[in-house]
């Protein structure tokens, strides 16, 4: 029975991420190691990209894939990271619910899990307790390996008490599969409708799923993971933060501003990570636009004292 549970429990957790028969603490106490059952979702995601061999491509499907990459990267950087992790600006309760729902479509777990892991990372950046430090645990483990270990799966609600007081956020965090399923259904419906009513689009339900979900999500996944791996190994240091965080224009472009990682590690509270006008930070520009539209407010800036410490 114990052997069977090793494979059935991860399957149940794909639906209910708070399902821990022996308790979450017992899972966190396990040794950190690669587990094949935990790697299955990532294998399926990557293998799904091969569907392009059979569905082919169309400019419509490629355009949707690119749009969803940018839109969901913004959801991860501006909502999951800068809002839920660091509360770098404020929004309404309805707004944060929609932010969480948008973030779920990126297939990067729920907002409370994401925030708890990231807050722990900042508290232990590049020391032995950091779950994804390339300098301590190796590049591959920091990029994706840590996600295959059961001990990193439970949400540590103690680190996100400010978010856990909202039952709707806890619900979305627990049943985070809702986001990917809604996206899959929407993409298949869109592709089928375009294929039927706009034949010139050259697409279909299956093609739209392959490009809009599998390919777009896979690239999004690795670009996000690169902040854990490459942003601690590639680039320049402006601030001596006592860790390996670095600034990289290339990463900033692909992640809409998250590449200014050394800046961020020096001053986490700001909604702006590209501290200077020449440091491209698309997420920050869009947050400012949302502020202009009164969708968000109290956007935190970089204080003058931080600039005085810059080298």
ZAMI-65948 format. One record per residue: residue in three letters; x, y, z of N, C-alpha, C in turn. Coordinates in pm, whole numbers, padded with zeros to 5 digits, always signed. Layout:
<rolums>
AlaXYZXYZXYZ;...
</rolums>
This chain:
<rolums>
Unk+00082-00121+00000+00000+00000+00000+00087+00127+00000;Unk+00197+00124+00076+00284+00240+00082+00348+00266-00055;Unk+00385+00156-00123+00445+00169-00257+00344+00231-00353;Unk+00218+00186-00345+00113+00239-00433+00086+00387-00403;Unk+00089+00421-00275+00062+00560-00237+00167+00656-00293;Unk+00290+00607-00313+00396+00691-00368+00361+00742-00507;Unk+00275+00669-00577+00237+00710-00713+00096+00771-00717;Unk+00005+00723-00631-00132+00776-00633-00140+00914-00568;Unk-00061+00936-00462-00067+01065-00393-00031+01182-00484;Unk+00079+01174-00563+00107+01284-00655-00003+01307-00758;Unk-00072+01200-00799-00181+01215-00895-00298+01290-00831;Unk-00330+01255-00706-00437+01326-00635-00399+01471-00613;Unk-00271+01494-00585-00224+01630-00559-00226+01717-00684;Unk-00237+01656-00801-00254+01734-00923-00388+01804-00922;Unk-00483+01753-00846-00616+01815-00831-00624+01894-00702;Unk-00580+01833-00593-00584+01897-00461-00442+01907-00407;Unk-00381+02023-00421-00240+02038-00384-00218+02042-00233;Unk-00324+02042-00155-00311+02036-00009-00342+01897+00044;Unk-00340+01797-00043-00367+01658-00002-00239+01594+00051;Unk-00231+01579+00184-00116+01517+00248-00166+01422+00355;Unk-00184+01295+00322-00239+01197+00417-00163+01191+00549;Unk-00030+01208+00543+00050+01202+00665+00082+01337+00723;Unk+00026+01443+00665+00054+01578+00711+00164+01645+00631;Unk+00151+01775+00611+00247+01849+00531+00385+01851+00594;Unk+00392+01854+00727+00522+01861+00795+00604+01735+00771;Unk+00537+01621+00765+00609+01497+00739+00670+01496+00599;Unk+00603+01563+00505+00655+01572+00369+00775+01665+00365;Unk+00766+01778+00436+00877+01873+00438+01001+01816+00508;Unk+00979+01712+00589+01091+01650+00661+01165+01546+00577;Unk+01114+01516+00458+01177+01415+00374+01310+01467+00317;Unk+01399+01376+00280+01524+01419+00216+01496+01479+00079;Unk+01579+01575+00042+01562+01642-00087+01625+01557-00196;Unk+01542+01507-00287+01592+01421-00395+01495+01422-00512;Unk+01544+01380-00626+01462+01368-00746+01362+01255-00728;Unk+01234+01281-00765+01129+01179-00759+01056+01179-00893;Unk+01055+01063-00957+00997+01054-01090+00850+01095-01092;Unk+00774+01054-00991+00631+01086-00988+00608+01237-00990;Unk+00698+01312-00925+00684+01457-00921+00723+01520-01055;Unk+00800+01446-01135+00847+01499-01264+00746+01476-01376;Unk+00645+01393-01353+00550+01357-01459+00484+01478-01523;Unk+00431+01575-01446+00368+01691-01512+00461+01765-01606;Unk+00590+01777-01569+00685+01847-01654+00719+01766-01779;Unk+00724+01635-01764+00747+01548-01880+00630+01559-01978;Unk+00508+01555-01926+00389+01567-02011+00388+01701-02083;Unk+00423+01807-02012+00427+01941-02071+00524+01946-02189;Unk+00643+01891-02170+00743+01894-02277+00709+01801-02391;Unk+00658+01683-02360+00620+01589-02465+00505+01642-02549;Unk+00418+01723-02486+00306+01781-02559+00351+01871-02673;Unk+00472+01927-02661+00525+02013-02767+00544+01935-02897;Unk+00568+01805-02884+00588+01723-03003+00462+01712-03087;Unk+00350+01751-03029+00224+01749-03104+00228+01836-03228;Unk+00320+01932-03231+00333+02020-03348+00370+01941-03473;Unk+00430+01824-03454+00464+01739-03568+00338+01698-03644;Unk+00231+01675-03570+00106+01629-03631+00009+01743-03661;Unk+00008+01846-03578-00088+01954-03601-00035+02059-03698;Unk+00097+02062-03716+00155+02166-03800+00148+02301-03729;Unk+00164+02407-03808+00161+02540-03749+00083+02634-03839;Unk+00046+02746-03781-00018+02854-03856+00023+02984-03788;Unk+00018+03094-03864+00052+03222-03803-00044+03256-03690;Unk-00167+03210-03702-00266+03234-03596-00223+03167-03466;Unk-00185+03040-03476-00144+02966-03357-00016+03024-03298;Unk+00078+03063-03381+00203+03121-03333+00176+03254-03262;Unk+00088+03335-03320+00054+03464-03259-00010+03446-03122;Unk-00100+03348-03112-00163+03320-02983-00060+03272-02883;Unk+00033+03187-02927+00138+03137-02837+00224+03251-02784;Unk+00262+03343-02871+00345+03457-02829+00267+03547-02734;Unk+00141+03574-02769+00058+03659-02682+00043+03597-02544;Unk+00017+03467-02538-00002+03401-02409+00128+03395-02329;Unk+00241+03385-02400+00369+03390-02329+00384+03525-02258;Unk+00364+03632-02331+00381+03766-02275+00279+03793-02165;Unk+00152+03760-02191+00046+03788-02094+00068+03709-01965;Unk+00107+03584-01977+00124+03502-01857+00257+03532-01787;Unk+00358+03572-01862+00480+03618-01797+00450+03742-01713;Unk+00368+03830-01766+00328+03947-01688+00250+03905-01563;Unk+00164+03805-01576+00089+03757-01461+00182+03701-01354;Unk+00288+03633-01397+00384+03578-01302+00468+03688-01238;Unk+00520+03779-01320+00611+03881-01268+00538+03990-01189;Unk+00429+04041-01245+00360+04154-01183+00264+04110-01073;Unk+00199+03995-01092+00099+03951-00994+00159+03855-00891;Unk+00205+03740-00936+00262+03643-00843+00381+03701-00766;Unk+00474+03763-00840+00597+03808-00776+00581+03942-00706;Unk+00553+04046-00781+00559+04180-00722+00439+04212-00634;Unk+00326+04147-00662+00209+04172-00575+00201+04071-00461;Unk+00185+03942-00491+00163+03844-00386+00287+03822-00300;Unk+00405+03821-00359+00525+03798-00279+00567+03921-00200;Unk+00566+04037-00265+00627+04155-00205+00530+04269-00176;Unk+00404+04253-00215+00302+04355-00190+00355+04493-00229;Unk+00407+04501-00351+00470+04623-00400+00369+04728-00446;Unk+00243+04694-00445+00136+04788-00474+00007+04729-00417;Unk-00100+04802-00426-00227+04757-00371-00332+04745-00480;Unk-00430+04660-00455-00544+04647-00544-00664+04606-00461;Unk-00778+04589-00525-00898+04549-00454-00898+04399-00429;Unk-00989+04352-00347-01000+04208-00322-01039+04135-00449;Unk-01129+04194-00527-01166+04134-00655-01046+04133-00749;Unk-00967+04240-00745-00849+04247-00830-00749+04138-00799;Unk-00721+04115-00671-00624+04013-00636-00674+03872-00669;Unk-00806+03852-00666-00862+03723-00708-00837+03701-00856;Unk-00861+03804-00936-00837+03793-01080-00688+03777-01110;Unk-00604+03845-01031-00459+03831-01047-00419+03685-01023;Unk-00474+03627-00918-00441+03488-00884-00489+03393-00994;Unk-00609+03416-01044-00664+03330-01148-00581+03340-01275;Unk-00537+03460-01310-00452+03477-01427-00320+03405-01408;Unk-00264+03413-01289-00138+03346-01261-00147+03195-01270;Unk-00262+03140-01234-00279+02994-01241-00260+02941-01382;Unk-00296+03020-01483-00287+02973-01621-00142+02951-01665;Unk-00046+03004-01588+00096+02985-01622+00145+02846-01583;Unk+00063+02772-01512+00097+02636-01468+00222+02638-01380;Unk+00226+02733-01286+00337+02743-01191+00286+02738-01048;Unk+00185+02652-01028+00124+02630-00897+00046+02754-00854;Unk-00001+02750-00729-00087+02856-00681-00011+02976-00627;Unk-00080+03090-00609-00012+03213-00567+00047+03206-00427;Unk-00017+03133-00335+00034+03125-00199+00159+03036-00193;Unk+00158+02926-00269+00277+02840-00275+00392+02920-00336;Unk+00365+02988-00447+00467+03066-00517+00527+03171-00424;Unk+00439+03241-00353+00485+03348-00264+00565+03292-00146;Unk+00519+03180-00091+00589+03120+00024+00729+03075-00015;Unk+00741+03011-00131+00873+02965-00177+00964+03084-00202;Unk+00909+03189-00262+00993+03304-00296+01034+03382-00171;Unk+00945+03395-00077+00982+03465+00047+01089+03387+00122;Unk+01080+03255+00120+01183+03172+00182+01317+03192+00109;Unk+01310+03203-00024+01431+03225-00103+01501+03354-00062;Unk+01425+03460-00042+01486+03587-00004+01544+03580+00137;Unk+01482+03504+00224+01531+03492+00361+01659+03409+00368;Unk+01680+03322+00267+01795+03231+00269+01868+03231+00135;Unk+01875+03345+00070+01930+03350-00065+02073+03298-00071;Unk+02090+03190-00148+02220+03129-00174+02290+03075-00050;Unk+02214+03039+00053+02274+02962+00162+02221+02819+00156;Unk+02259+02736+00251+02226+02594+00243+02076+02565+00253;Unk+01998+02663+00297+01854+02643+00311+01776+02689+00187;Unk+01844+02757+00096+01780+02803-00027+01750+02682-00116;Unk+01624+02663-00152+01586+02541-00225+01634+02543-00369;Unk+01668+02661-00424+01712+02664-00563+01831+02758-00585;Unk+01935+02736-00509+02057+02814-00527+02155+02737-00616;Unk+02190+02791-00734+02283+02721-00822+02423+02708-00762;Unk+02463+02805-00681+02595+02799-00620+02606+02692-00513;Unk+02495+02657-00451+02496+02559-00342+02456+02420-00391;Unk+02354+02414-00479+02297+02285-00518+02311+02252-00665;Unk+02381+02336-00739+02405+02307-00879+02303+02373-00971;Unk+02348+02398-01094+02266+02472-01189+02136+02399-01224;Unk+02145+02270-01261+02028+02196-01304+01925+02182-01194;Unk+01973+02160-01071+01880+02148-00959+01810+02281-00933;Unk+01883+02390-00944+01824+02521-00919+01724+02558-01028;Unk+01748+02508-01149+01661+02543-01261+01529+02467-01256;Unk+01536+02335-01235+01414+02256-01239+01411+02141-01139;Unk+01530+02092-01098+01535+01974-01012+01459+01988-00882;Unk+01467+02106-00819+01403+02125-00689+01252+02106-00695;Unk+01194+02123-00813+01049+02105-00829+01009+01958-00831;Unk+01105+01868-00845+01076+01724-00850+01089+01658-00713;Unk+01115+01735-00610+01129+01681-00475+01002+01708-00394;Unk+00947+01605-00334+00822+01619-00259+00832+01721-00147;Unk+00947+01733-00086+00960+01822+00030+00934+01968-00006;Unk+00946+02001-00134+00921+02139-00177+00779+02160-00229;Unk+00696+02056-00220+00561+02065-00277+00460+02134-00185;Unk+00458+02107-00053+00354+02169+00031+00368+02320+00040;Unk+00256+02388+00049+00257+02532+00072+00282+02560+00219;Unk+00382+02639+00249+00410+02677+00388+00325+02801+00420;Unk+00206+02775+00469+00112+02885+00495+00160+02978+00606;Unk+00258+02935+00683+00312+03023+00789+00382+03144+00730;Unk+00430+03130+00606+00504+03240+00543+00413+03336+00466;Unk+00286+03301+00453+00194+03384+00375+00064+03409+00453;Unk+00077+03438+00581-00041+03461+00664-00124+03579+00614;Unk-00058+03677+00555-00129+03793+00502-00217+03757+00384;Unk-00183+03651+00312-00260+03606+00196-00358+03496+00235;Unk-00321+03413+00330-00403+03298+00368-00533+03338+00439;Unk-00544+03464+00476-00668+03509+00541-00781+03527+00440;Unk-00750+03514+00311-00853+03525+00207-00889+03384+00159;Unk-01008+03334+00195-01044+03195+00160-01045+03169+00010;Unk-01078+03270-00070-01081+03250-00215-00940+03226-00270;Unk-00840+03290-00210-00702+03267-00253-00653+03129-00210;Unk-00693+03087-00091-00658+02953-00044-00721+02847-00135;Unk-00845+02872-00177-00914+02778-00267-00840+02767-00399;Unk-00804+02880-00459-00732+02876-00587-00595+02813-00571;Unk-00532+02839-00456-00401+02778-00432-00412+02627-00418;Unk-00517+02582-00352-00536+02439-00331-00572+02367-00460;Unk-00661+02425-00539-00706+02363-00663-00649+02441-00783;Unk-00517+02448-00786-00450+02530-00889-00464+02473-01029;Unk-00512+02351-01041-00532+02291-01174-00643+02363-01251;Unk-00722+02442-01180-00831+02516-01244-00779+02603-01358;Unk-00671+02673-01335-00616+02763-01437-00577+02694-01565;Unk-00491+02592-01560-00453+02521-01683-00572+02458-01755;Unk-00668+02405-01680-00784+02342-01743-00870+02446-01817;Unk-00888+02562-01755-00964+02668-01821-00893+02714-01948;Unk-00761+02725-01941-00685+02768-02058-00693+02663-02168;Unk-00679+02537-02134-00687+02430-02234-00822+02430-02303;Unk-00928+02439-02223-01063+02439-02280-01084+02561-02370;Unk-01038+02677-02324-01054+02798-02403-00977+02793-02534;Unk-00856+02740-02529-00776+02731-02651-00836+02633-02751;Unk-00883+02520-02702-00943+02422-02794-01070+02481-02857;Unk-01150+02549-02776-01271+02611-02828-01240+02720-02929;Unk-01138+02802-02901-01099+02909-02992-01049+02852-03124;Unk-00962+02753-03115-00907+02692-03236-01013+02626-03321;Unk-01106+02557-03257-01214+02491-03330-01305+02593-03397;Unk-01338+02701-03325-01425+02804-03381-01359+02874-03499;Unk-01230+02907-03485-01160+02973-03596-01148+02880-03716;Unk-01119+02752-03689-01106+02656-03798-01236+02637-03874;Unk-01348+02651-03804-01479+02632-03867-01530+02758-03935;Unk-01520+02870-03863-01582+02994-03912-01484+03083-03989;Unk-01354+03066-03965-01254+03145-04037-01150+03050-04094;Unk-01184+02977-04198-01092+02876-04254-00955+02934-04292;Unk-00951+03061-04326-00824+03122-04365-00725+03132-04249;Unk-00774+03114-04126-00684+03117-04010-00589+02999-04011;Unk-00629+02891-04077-00544+02773-04091-00519+02698-03962;Unk-00603+02717-03863-00580+02653-03734-00691+02555-03699;Unk-00677+02492-03584-00776+02395-03535-00766+02390-03384;Unk-00857+02319-03320-00853+02308-03175-00726+02244-03125;Unk-00686+02133-03189-00565+02062-03147-00440+02147-03168;Unk-00433+02215-03282-00315+02299-03309-00305+02413-03209;Unk-00418+02472-03175-00416+02583-03081-00372+02537-02942;Unk-00411+02416-02903-00369+02361-02774-00219+02337-02773;Unk-00166+02279-02881-00023+02250-02888+00059+02378-02880;Unk+00022+02479-02958+00100+02602-02962+00067+02696-02847;Unk-00061+02715-02820-00101+02810-02716-00078+02760-02575;Unk-00082+02628-02558-00060+02575-02423+00077+02509-02409;Unk+00101+02400-02479+00224+02323-02456+00351+02400-02491;Unk+00360+02451-02612+00481+02522-02652+00499+02653-02576;Unk+00393+02732-02568+00401+02860-02499+00432+02842-02351;Unk+00370+02744-02286+00391+02721-02144+00529+02666-02115;Unk+00581+02583-02204+00715+02528-02185+00820+02638-02189;Unk+00810+02727-02287+00905+02838-02295+00889+02930-02173;Unk+00766+02956-02134+00738+03038-02017+00798+02976-01891;Unk+00784+02845-01879+00837+02773-01762+00988+02791-01752;Unk+01058+02769-01861+01204+02778-01856+01252+02922-01840;Unk+01181+03017-01897+01219+03157-01880+01205+03198-01734;Unk+01098+03154-01669+01078+03184-01528+01184+03116-01442;Unk+01211+02988-01471+01311+02914-01394+01450+02974-01411;Unk+01473+03041-01523+01604+03102-01547+01635+03211-01445;Unk+01533+03269-01385+01557+03370-01281+01620+03304-01159;Unk+01584+03178-01132+01645+03105-01021+01787+03060-01053;Unk+01810+03022-01178+01939+02966-01216+02032+03070-01278;Unk+01996+03122-01395+02083+03214-01466+02101+03347-01395;Unk+01996+03395-01329+02006+03525-01262+02095+03520-01138;Unk+02143+03402-01103+02239+03389-00993+02375+03342-01044;Unk+02390+03336-01177+02518+03292-01235+02565+03381-01350;Unk+02476+03458-01412+02509+03535-01532+02470+03681-01514;Unk+02563+03771-01540+02531+03913-01532+02626+03988-01440;Unk+02585+04108-01404+02669+04197-01324+02605+04226-01188;Unk+02689+04263-01094+02642+04299-00960+02659+04449-00938;Unk+02551+04515-00907+02558+04656-00871+02569+04671-00719;Unk+02498+04583-00648+02494+04590-00501+02558+04464-00443;Unk+02629+04480-00334+02684+04366-00261+02579+04321-00159;Unk+02502+04220-00199+02391+04175-00115+02425+04053-00031;Unk+02547+04003-00044+02584+03884+00029+02532+03756-00035;Unk+02485+03766-00161+02440+03649-00235+02491+03658-00378;Unk+02445+03569-00465+02494+03565-00603+02400+03630-00704;Unk+02302+03705-00659+02206+03768-00751+02277+03865-00845;Unk+02231+03868-00971+02297+03949-01074+02193+04020-01162;Unk+02238+04120-01232+02155+04192-01328+02189+04147-01469;Unk+02086+04124-01551+02108+04080-01689+02002+04141-01779;Unk+02045+04218-01878+01953+04276-01975+01882+04167-02054;Unk+01954+04064-02095+01895+03956-02174+01781+03890-02098;Unk+01803+03857-01972+01697+03796-01891+01582+03894-01870;Unk+01615+04021-01854+01512+04122-01832+01417+04130-01952;Unk+01470+04113-02071+01387+04118-02192+01292+03998-02196;Unk+01345+03880-02172+01263+03759-02180+01165+03746-02064;Unk+01195+03810-01950+01109+03796-01833+01037+03926-01798;Unk+01035+04020-01889+00963+04148-01872+01013+04228-01752;Unk+01140+04213-01720+01198+04296-01615+01258+04222-01499;Unk+01237+04091-01490+01287+04015-01375+01438+03994-01380;Unk+01501+04026-01492+01645+04008-01504+01727+04102-01419;Unk+01664+04208-01368+01737+04301-01281+01733+04246-01139;Unk+01788+04127-01125+01771+04048-01004+01855+04100-00888;Unk+01974+04150-00918+02057+04207-00812+01991+04331-00753;Unk+01934+04414-00840+01856+04529-00792+01747+04483-00697;Unk+01673+04384-00741+01558+04336-00665+01600+04279-00530;Unk+01709+04204-00528+01753+04147-00401+01802+04254-00304;Unk+01847+04365-00359+01891+04473-00270+01773+04546-00209;Unk+01669+04571-00290+01549+04638-00238+01426+04570-00297;Unk+01365+04483-00217+01258+04396-00265+01122+04463-00271;Unk+01101+04568-00196+00967+04623-00179+00918+04703-00299;Unk+01008+04743-00387+00970+04828-00499+00899+04751-00610;Unk+00800+04815-00672+00735+04756-00789+00825+04764-00910;Unk+00929+04844-00901+01023+04864-01010+01151+04786-00983;Unk+01192+04704-01081+01317+04628-01065+01428+04682-01155;Unk+01392+04744-01264+01489+04818-01343+01501+04956-01283;Unk+01601+04978-01198+01606+05099-01117+01631+05226-01197;Unk+01687+05213-01318+01719+05329-01400+01640+05324-01531;Unk+01628+05439-01595+01543+05448-01714+01591+05356-01826;Unk+01722+05330-01830+01775+05246-01938+01764+05096-01907;Unk+01720+05061-01786+01700+04920-01750+01556+04882-01781;Unk+01538+04813-01891+01404+04780-01942+01328+04693-01842;Unk+01210+04739-01803+01126+04668-01705+00980+04680-01750;Unk+00943+04597-01844+00810+04606-01906+00699+04584-01803;Unk+00720+04493-01711+00618+04470-01609+00589+04597-01529;Unk+00695+04670-01497+00676+04794-01422+00600+04896-01504;Unk+00629+04906-01634+00558+05001-01718+00408+04969-01720;Unk+00376+04839-01728+00236+04797-01732+00168+04816-01596;Unk+00243+04798-01489+00187+04825-01355+00153+04973-01343;Unk+00241+05058-01394+00213+05202-01392+00089+05235-01475;Unk+00074+05166-01589-00044+05186-01671-00170+05144-01595;Unk-00161+05031-01524-00274+04987-01442-00303+05087-01332;Unk-00197+05150-01281-00217+05252-01180-00288+05374-01238;Unk-00253+05412-01360-00320+05523-01428-00468+05494-01446;Unk-00502+05368-01469-00642+05326-01487-00711+05297-01355;Unk-00640+05319-01243-00693+05298-01107-00728+05151-01079;Unk-00662+05061-01147-00680+04918-01116-00590+04878-00999;Unk-00479+04951-00984-00390+04933-00869-00351+05071-00819;Unk-00296+05076-00697-00257+05205-00641-00147+05183-00536;Unk-00097+05294-00480+00013+05290-00382+00130+05208-00435;Unk+00171+05238-00557+00282+05167-00620+00412+05213-00554;Unk+00484+05120-00495+00604+05154-00419+00721+05183-00511;Unk+00792+05291-00482+00906+05334-00562+01037+05295-00495;Unk+01146+05318-00567+01280+05296-00513+01320+05421-00436;Unk+01352+05412-00307+01386+05533-00230+01523+05587-00268;Unk+01545+05716-00249+01674+05778-00282+01792+05712-00215;Unk+01773+05661-00093+01885+05598-00020+01940+05479-00093;Unk+01856+05409-00171+01902+05293-00248+01994+05339-00361;Unk+01956+05446-00428+02039+05498-00538+02176+05544-00487;Unk+02180+05596-00367+02307+05644-00314+02405+05530-00287;Unk+02351+05408-00270+02436+05292-00244+02481+05223-00373;Unk+02425+05265-00485+02455+05199-00613+02600+05224-00652;Unk+02661+05123-00712+02799+05137-00757+02807+05122-00909;
</rolums>
